[in-house]
Amino acid sequence: MSETKPSSNITVSLNREQLKDITKQVRDNGEADHRFDVNLLEGKLSESEWSDILQTVEFKKDYQAHRTGNIAVEYSFNGKPSGISTTEAEYIAYVLVDKVQEDNVAIFLKTSILRKMCRKYIDDPQRDITGGDNNNSHLILLPVEELLNPEFIFKTKGVAE
């Protein structure tokens, strides 16, 4: 009769935040760049996070950015807050198309960051305009180049909350 050996497998359960903390520690120690297992784990964590994030994204498509160099961000309609002022989405994604209306890029920004970017243009006659159906919308024309402004996305240079 054969003797059954007890299993030597160990099971450890870690949540997403614990796994992120471990991979951050490895990366901070300079040990992640050549570790397939760590890079794979980081990729899987990122995929999982984006799966959750996509449920909290409001998508906008701008058909004129290729021509104007700006995206139009609505903040009121018929004198009432709307668009960026009222959305409950955690992220806003702007899909930018070319002159034949082919989607070329999608830029995801935290809604709070996009709001900050737009605030500096309130009452700027070149950037705070009316438009949309019957000119009932108030819009900020935000330069596309500012969508990746490090002062906002990395919170540098004392950007106010």
N, C-alpha and C positions, 0 to 999 in steps of 0.2 A: 504494500500500500504506500502510495506517495504522500509525502507530507506537504501541505500547502503552506507556503511562506506568506507572512503578512505583507501586504503591499507597502512598498517604500515610496510611493508617490505622495507628494505633498501638494495640497491645493491651497492657493492663496487668492483671495478675492480682493481686487482693488477697483475703486471707482475711477471715473474719468479724471477727476481732479488729482487724485493720487498718482495716476499714470503720467499726467502732464507734469506734475512736480518732479517725478523721477527723471523723465526725459529732459526737463529743463536743467536739473542738476548735472546730468551727463553732458549736455551741450555746454553749460557754463564751465565745466571742467575741461572742455576741449576734446572730449572723448567721443563725440557723436559723428564727426565728419566721415569716418571710415568704418562705422559699425552698421552693417546692414540691418541687424535686428533692431537697433535703436531707430534708424531711419524708417524702417517698415512700421514700427509702432507709432512714430510721429505721423506718418501718412495715414494710418488707420484712425488715429485719434482725430486728425483733421477732417477726414471724410465723415466721421461720426458727427463732429461739431457742425459741419456745413449742412448735413442732413437736417439737423435741428434748426439751424439758422434760416435755411430756405423756407421754413414755415413762418418766419417772421419778417419776410422781405416784401416790400412793395416795389413792383417793377414799373419803370417809366421808360418810354421810348422817345428819343428826340430825333426828329427827322431833319432838323436844320443845323445841327451842330457842325456838320462837315462844311457847311457854307459860312456860318456865322462865327464859329469858334466858341460858342456859348451853349450852355444848356439853360432851358427856361424852367425855373422852379416856382410853381404857384404857391402863394401864401394866403390869398384871400379870393373870394368869389362873391360878387354882389354885396360887397362891404362886410362880409362875414369871414372869419378865419376858415381856411380850407387848406388842402394840400399839405405842405411841410409843417404848417402850423398845427394841424389837427391829427395827423397820422399817428397811429399807435404802433406802426411797424418799427422794429428795432433797427432795421437796415433799409436803405433805399438803393435800388440798383438802377443805374441809367444805362440803357442799351443805346448805343450810338450807331447810326446807319450811315452808309455812304450815299452818293447821289442816285444810285439805282435801288436804294432802300434795302441793301443787304446789311444784315447785322454784322458789325465788325468788332465790337468790343462791348463788354458789360463791366461797369465800374460799380462796385459795392462799397457803400459808405455807411457808417453808423449814422442814424438819423440825427443824433445829437451833434455830430461833427458837421453834417451838412447844414443844420440850422445855424451853427456858429459862423460857418463860411458865408452864409447868405446875409446874416445880420449886419455885417459891415457895409452892405450896399443899400440898406433901407434909406430911402430919401435921396439916393444918388440918381440924378436925372438921366444919366446914361444907362444905368443898370436896373433901376426900380421903375418898371413900366407897366402899362395896361396892355392886355392882349386877350387872346382866346375869342370865344364866341361873343360877338358884339362888344368886344373890349370890356367884358365884365370881370375879367380876372386881373389880379395884381400879381406880377411876376418879377423875380429877380433873374437877370441875365448873368449867370455865373460862368466865368471863363473856364473852358474845359481844362486848360493848363493848371488851374487852381484845384482841380479835383484830387490831385496828388500833392498838394501843398504840405510839406513836412511840418510846418508850424502848427497845422491843425491835426493832421493824422498821427503825428508822433508827440503832440502836445509840447512843442518846444517854444522857446522865446516867450514864455509867460502868457500864453493864450488864456484869456479869462474863460471860466466855465459858464 
